Amino acid sequence: MHIELGSTRPENLSTDVLVFGIHGKGGRRSAAWRSLNTAIGGGLERLLRLQSWSGRPGEVVSFPAPAGLRARLVAVCGLGDKGTGVVGAVRDITTKVSALTTKAGLGRVAFYLEPALAVGGSLGRPTVQALGEGIENGSYRFDRHQARGEAPEPSEIDSVYLYFAGRKERPLLAAAIERGAIVGRATNMARDLVNEPANMINPATLEAFARKLAEDRGLGITVLDRDACAERGMGAFLAVGRGASVPPRLVHLHYKPAGKIRKTVALVGKAVTFDSGGLCLKPAASQATMKMDMGGSAAVIGAIAAAADLALDVEVHAIFAACENMTGADAYHTGDVVTAANGKTIEVLNTDAEGRLTLADALHYAGGLEPDLIVDLATLTGAVVVGLGPTIGGIMGTGRSLVRDLRAAGDRAGEPMWELPLPDEYKELLKSKVADLANIGGRWGGAITAGLFLSEFVDKGMPWAHIDIAGPAFLDKPIGGRAYGATGYPVRALTEWLAYS
């Protein structure tokens, strides 16, 4: 993708789509906007009023470029009221414009964003990076299993121009756009993995994908098959995969920077590639989207790919225990007692609370690597969706600064998280009559008791955070400009945290 920053007047710029990001209220328009208005003979503000323009953040209206411009389309996009934050708005409008542009088969886009029109404006690294992320995320489509018929082949944006009056900062801002594009591509990688149906992505094919990623990015990779996992005592993880025809395996990807290492992080992702609920069978409607139950593993794969592509100074271990939760002849039973790798026994009161069993052994494995920090990500509980809805993740953990830093990174990246407590008194809800722990804690506080269960498999003193992504990992209907299907949440937040925390 060709990236250029300059101060060309909008009427003189040859492009397919001319994009203006403007504030809804708050004073005079920029000189570039006035120049555009003059070039087309006036009437821009009246045209916006005719289209019921409000200027709210992320709002987009588009129309064929009037005579006097060297563009094919004009898109006017809302940045909200003057003085408000624009990072999220820039990401939203860029995503929408990118989707519009690629669907129309166009490849050149020019952005005129009001905060950028003066040196010292609010167009900093996070805003420009959001622009790059939006370009990639907006061009995403998952249509490989559909016949296109007579529909035109969508294109991808191959040229981006950004108006910026200053000269000294231009190379840094161009690099930020490219950085955002890298993060966007990593997010789309995760989306692809989650969107693929379970007959395409299973433990074997997910391992194959990880091996190819390791080869392409120069990552280390270790794979433990069922026998190797059994030798390590991973009875909780192996129990979940017993009913499936595809054997389980634990995959460990490793990125090590070439220079000085600032910190070492273990990212652990839930990788149940299809969850039928086991013998506690889910209803058919609930099973329909259970291809997404490996969203945690997709997120850690995307994050380690971004870390490698950006050459971050953080050592990253990405770990996932991949299996299917099925109802075959050897499926584990309700009431079984299984033993995890750390020696703790678990009474299985519900075979549909399987993700925490796989994570128990994966977390113990991660702890054995002696990282500085551990973060796990899982589409773990419906309870977190009830509490926080479809676009906000729940976060909890034992590392206070870790949780704080992850939340801050999520806010900057547009992938919000809300902290839930881990009260010791709730551990009583996980007591079993026949084992050390039960795998469920009852009806109330399900997201919290799931987090408390996982904490039993993290060594004391190890900073650890658990992010329940059951809501935002996959949308069953569009919301807030986000499309149906996998979102890649929280690859952007993880990469932001790895790079800047």
N, C-alpha and C positions, 0 to 999 in steps of 0.2 A: 504494500500500500504506500503510495507516494504521499508524503505529508509536507505541507508548505505553510509557513506563517508570513504574513505580509500586511501592507496597509493600502492595498488597491481599492479604489472606489467601487462600490457594488455594481454600478452600471457598466463598468469597464471589464468586469471579470467574466470570463467564459467558463461556464459550468452547467451541469445538468439541473441541479437544485440549489437555489439560493435560500439559505436559512437565516432568518432573523430571530434572535431571542431577545424579547423586550419585556420591560416591566409593565404591569397593568396600570399602576398608578405611581405618582411620585415625581412629577416635574417634567422637564423638557426631554424630548427624544434626542438621541445622539446625532452628531453631524452626518454619520453614514446613513442613518434612517432618513434624515431630511434630504440628503443627496439622492437617495433612491426614490423618494417621493417626487422630487423635482424631475428626475429622469423620465418618469412615466406620466408626467403631466398632472400630478397631484391626486388626491382622493384616497390615499392608503388608509387613513384613519376612518373615513366613511365606509370603506370596504370592510374593515374589521367590525364596525358597528352593525353592518348588514348581516354579518355572519355570527351575530350575538357574541362577539369576542368579549371575554371578561378578563383575560390576562392571568388567570389562575395558574399556579405552577404545573407545568407539564402539558398545558393545553396547546393543541396544534390545529391550525387551519392552513389549507393549501389551495392554490389556484394557479392556472396557467400564467406564465410570466407575461406581463403586458409588453407592448412595443416599447422599445427604448432600452431593453435589457438583453444581455447575451446569455440568458439562462432559459431553461425550458419550463421550470416550475419555481414558484416562490412558496415557501412555508414560513408562516409567522408563528412563533412559539412563545408561550408564557413563562416568565421567570418569577412570577409572583410580584408582590409589592416591593418597591425599592427599599433597600435596607435589610431585607430578609435573606437568609441563606439560599444559595443558588445551586449547590452541588447536586442535590437530589433532582431539582428541576432540569438541570443540564443533562443528567443521565436519562431522565424520562423522555425528554423531547428528542434527544439524540437516538434513543432506542426506537421511538415512533417514526422519526424521519428516516432512519436506516431501513426499517421495515417497509415504509412507503417506497423508498428509492429502489431497493432491491426487487420488490414485487413488480415495479414498473420497468425493470430491466435497465436501470440507469446506474452509472458508475462514478460520477463526479459530484461532490457536494462541497459547498462553501458555507462556512458558519460565520455570522456576524453576531456576536454576543455582547450586549451592552456593557457588562462589567469589564470587557476586554478593551473597550474603545479608547481608554486612556492609560498611559503608563501609571502604575501604582494602583490600578483598579483591583477588583476582587478576584480576578481570574488567576488563581494560584494552582499549584500542583494537583490537589484533589479534584478541583473542578475540571481541569483539562484531562486528567486521567479518566474521569467519569465520562468525558466525551468519547474517548477511545473505547471504553467498555461498552457504551451504548451503541457505537457503530457495529461492533461484533455481535452483541446480544440481539440487536434489532434485526440483523440479517439472518439470524438463526431460523431454520425450518427443519422439521422432522417429517419428511414425506417420502422416504426411501421405499416404503411399502405400498405406495399409491401410484397408479397409472396417471400420467400427466395429461394424456389426451391431446387436445389442441391448445392447451394453456401454454403461454410463452415461458421459456426457461428463465427463472429468476437469476439475476446477476449478483455480484458482490461489489461493494464500494471499493474502488481501487485508487481514488484520488481524493484527498481531504485538504481543503484550504481553511485556515482560521485567521480572521482579521485580528491583528494585534499591533498597536501603534508603536510600541517600544521595539528596539532592535536587540539590546543586550540579552534579554530573557528568551528570545525566540528559540535558540537551540534547546534550552531546558524544557520549554513548553512542548516543542516537537517531540522530545524524548518522552514526556509525560503522556502524550497521545499514544505513542507506540507502546508504552508501558501498559496503558489501559487496554489497548488492543490485545496484548499478551494475556492479561488477566481475563478479558472477555473470551478469548479462545479457550482458555482453561475451563472457564465456566461452561462454555458450550460442549466441551468434552464430557464434563460431568452430566450435562443434560442428555447427551446422546446415550450414555450408559444407562441412565434411569428410564429414558423413554423406550428403549428397546424392550420388547416383550420377553417373557421368561424363557421361551423356547430359543431365543437368540443369546441372552445373557444368563448363564448359569455358572456354577463354581468353576467349571473347566474353561469356559470361554472368557470369564473374568480374569482367570489366571493368565490365559493366553494374551489378553489385552495388556495386562501388567508386564508381561515379559517383553512384548513389543515396545511398550513405553520405556522400559528400562534400556532396551537396546538403542532406541532413538535418542534418549536423553542422557545416556551414559550413567544410569543409575545402577546401584547394586540391587540384587533381588535374591531373596531366600524363600523357598516354598516348602512347607511342611505338609506331606500327605497324611492320610488317615493314620497310618502306622506310626509316623513320626509324632503326630499329635498325641496318640495314645501313649507313646513312650514318655511324653512330657506330662502325662496325667490330665489331659484336657477332657475330662469326662463330661463336663457341662456342655461345651461346644459340640462334641461328638454325638451327644444324645440327641440334639436337635436335628442333625442331619441323617439320623439312622433310617428314616422312612423313605428317603429319596434314592433314586437309581444313580444319580450323579454323585460321586464321592465328595465329601467336604475337603477343603484344604485351607491352610493359613498362609497368607501371602504377606511378605515384608519387603517393601521397597525402601531404598536408602539413598538419600541425596547428601553428599558431603562437599561443601564449597572448597574451591582450590586454595583460597587464602585463609586468613585468620577466622576462626569460628567464634561468633558472638555468643551463641547458646545452642543447646541441643534439645530438640522438641520431638516428642512422639505423638503422632496423630493416629487415633484408632477409630475405624469406621465400621458400623454395623453392615454386614454383607449377606443378609438373607435374601437371596436372589428371587425367591418366591415364597410367600407365606400363606399357606392354606389354613393356618391355625392349628395344624396337626390334628390330633384326635378331638380336640375342642374346636371343631371345624367352624370357620367363619361362614356367614351367609354368602351366597353367590355374589350379591351386589358388592359386598365388602372385599371379596377376592379380586374383583375386576381390575383394581389398580395396584395389586400387591407386587407387581413387578418393581414398584418404587421402594420396596423395603430394603433395598441395598443402597439407598441414597447417601448414607453415611460413608460407605466405601467410595462411592463416586466422588464425594466431596474431598476426601483425603487424596484420592488419585489426582483430581484437578489441582489441589493445592501444591502437591509435590511437583507436578509438572510446571506450574507457574514459578515455584521456587527455583527450579533448575533453569528455566528459560530466562528468568531475571537475574540469575547468578547471585542469589541472595547469600548473605554471610551467615546463614543459620543452617545448622545440620538438621535434616528432617528425616524421621523414620515414619513411614506410612504403613499401617498394619491393618489387615482385615481378615476375619475368619469367615470364609465363604461357605455357605451351605443352602439347601432348600429345606423348608419345614413342610414335610409331606405326610401322607397317611398310609405309607406302605406297610407291608407285613411286619417289618421290624421297627415300626415307629415307636418312639418312647411314649409311655403311658402317663395319664394323670395319676398322681400318687407315687410315681417313681422317686427314688432318692439317688441323686447323681453326685459325684465328687469332682470338684473343680481342681485346677492345677495347683492352687495354693493349699489344698488339703481340706477346705471347707465343704461340708455336705449340704445339699440343697434338696428340699422336698418340692417336687413339681406339682403345684396345685392347679396350674393352668398351662397347657401346652402352647397356648397362644401368647404367653408371656415369654417368648423364646429368645428375643433379641438380647435381653440382659444375660441369658445363659451363655450365648456366644461371646458377648463382650467381657464376661467375667474372666474367661481364659485368655482372651486377647489382651485385656488390661494387665493381667499378671505377666504375660509374655513381654509387654512393653516395659513394665517395671524392671524386668531383668536386664534391659539394655542400659539402665541407669541414666536416663535422660534428665535434663534439668526440669522439664515440665511435661505433663501428659494432658492431652485434650481428646475426649472421645465425642463422636457425633453419631446420632442414631435417630431414625424414625421410630421412636420407642413407644410412645403412649398416645392414645386418643385423649387422655386427660389433659395433656398440654394444649391440644387444639381447642378443647372446650374452654379452657381458661384464657388462652391468648389469641385464638383465632387462626386464620390460614396464612398469615404473612409474618408472624413474629415467632422466633424461636425462644424456648425456655432454657436458661442457663443456671447452673448451680455448681458448687465445687468447694474444695478445701483451700484453694489458693486465692486469697482475697485480692491481691494485686492482679493475679492472672485473670480472674473473672472481670475485674474492672477494666483491664486492658482489652480483653476480648469484646466487651460491650462497647467500649469507645471505638474500637476498630470497626465493629458492626455498624455503629452510627455513621462513621465517615464513609463506609462502603455502601450504605443504603440497605443493609441487612440487619435490622434491629433484633436485639435479644433482651429479654426481661428476666431479671434474676429471681429465682425461687429459693426459699430457705431449705436447709437440711437439718431440721431439729432432731436432736438425739432421742427425744421421747418417742418419735415416730418409729424408731427402730423396733419398738415392741410390736408393731404391726406386722413385722416380718418374722416373728418367732414361729417356729415349727414344733409340733409335738414329737417328731421323730428324727429331725435333722438340725443342723446348725442354723439354717435359714429356710424360709419359704420363698418361692419365687414371685409371689404377689402379696400385697399388703392390704387387700380389701378395697372397698368401693371408693373411699374418700382419699384425696391427696395422691392420686395414682402416679402423677409425674414425679412427686417428691419421694414417695417410697421406692420408685424405680431408681432414682438417683442414689438413695441411701443404700439400696442393694448393691449397686455398682461400687460404692465407696468401700465395701468390704473386700474388694479385690485390688485396691490400690494401697501400696505400702504407706504406713503412717509417716508423715513428714514430707511426702511427695506432693508438690503443688499439682493439683488436678482440677480440671473443669469438665463438666458433662453438658453437652448442648443437645437438647431434644428438638429435632427438626421435623417432627411428624407433620406439622402444619405447613411450613413454607417450602419444603422440599418438592412438593408436587401439588399443583392446583387442579382441581377437578372442574373448574370453570374460571374464565378470565376475571381478574380483579385488579383495579388500580392500574390499568394499562399492561398488566402482566398476562401473558398468553397461557392457554391451557397447557397442562403437562409439566414436565420437569423444569425447575427453575435454576438448578445449579447452586442453590443456597447451601452453605455459606462460603463458597470458594472465594468470592471477593473479600469477605471479612477475614478469612483465614490468611489470605495473602497480604492484606493490609496489616494484620497483626504481626505476621512473620517479618515483614519488611520494616515496620516502624515502631514496634513496641519492644 
